[in-house]
């Protein structure tokens, strides 16, 4: 004990360009952070910061409290963060919260503020300096401790967060239709009716109903779903118990499997027809007419089969790396360019972008999400706007503005528009020649 007290750890000063480590902790009333340097496989503290939560900050979720602790440390220890690479060691998904800040405006501001620093997030394997951070914030290992696993907080309970989908299809000589009933975890029902303008068999009607329900669930951002169908053939084929032999059935099954990949948790179960009365009644009514359905029932008419959907592909495909490649790789796997300046620029820009359906989008100030495109697609769009079918041979600024209003973005919009419009032959030959003098004319009077 005397030897330990005589050799208590003391604060140290960092060496130039040394990598520093940060441990974060949060409790119900305060947040704290510890800045540490690792030398000779020993961690030596450099600085401690803490802050008492005030007002609405007390009600922040646990992960946002940890993000607030990192922001507070970056503000208080700004010189350390600017002069040294920082590694945040934590067993919480703080990086994922900062990369997807659309759920909270304050998290978006924090992500932009932290983007100027060279911060890397790593998983914490040993406690080490975390003990100091917990001690400062007076966090004890127990129910209120933020050092416990947060897997339930992030993923949620599958049983409690799962939606239920009841589907049924009906096919007859009078018409074909389907009925859907989607039940939320709070037992709220959403009823949907479909009518097909094409002929299908009973099994194909069941598949159409299932595909329509899965598409609705995907558009509603549902991640956990349990499906109940009264067709044993469909349920067993989706599970893999039965084999699909017919060509049409194989296409339907392939389409269902593509939609299933979107969900984190998917289950399908066969039930009796008397347990699926609402969806069964809806399918029969929808196959005949929509007149008997109430106003609360959402209706839709399908004009073509789900397996005959038209595939829309880009007219121009980009080849090789573009300006989007570093941002895309950083958002997907956290890979940064080797150049430090380029890596810093990528971290600063990343919070303004988001990946949706494997495509990169940029957040607009007064516009919806803007689709990011490469140089080849940008050239095609500029030419189409300038001298296409409805082109008016507008100027570079007007062309760039119209491209942004159409929902496109690339960083060199004005420069590319100006360069391409200079090569437009029609504008060079028939454009109005300004004859007004550049400077005001000065009257000259005889002496």
Buried (B, 14 or more C-beta within 10 A) or exposed (E): EEEEEEEEEEEEEBEEEBBBBBBBBBBEEBBBBBBBBBEEEEBBBBBBBBBEBEEEBEEBEBBBBBBBBBBBBBEBBEEBBEEBBBBBBBBBBBBEBBBBBEEBEBBBEBBBBBBBBBBBBEEBEEEBBBEBBBBBBEBEEEEEBBBBEBEEEEEBEEEEBBBBBBBBBBBEEEBBBBBBBBBBBEEEEBBBBBBBEEEBBBBBBBBBBBBBBBBBBBEEEBBBBBBBBBBEBBBBBBEEEBEBEEEBBBBBBEBBEEBBEBBEBBBBEBBEEEEBEBBBBBBBBBBBEBEEBEEEBEBBEBEEBBBEEEEEEEEBEBEEEBBBBBBBBBBEEEEBBEEEEEBBBBBBBBBBBBBEEEEBBBBEEEEEBBBBBBBBBBBBBBBBBBBEEEBEBBBBEBBBBBBBEEEBBBEEBEEBBBEBBEEBEEBEEEEEEEEEEEEEEEEEEEE
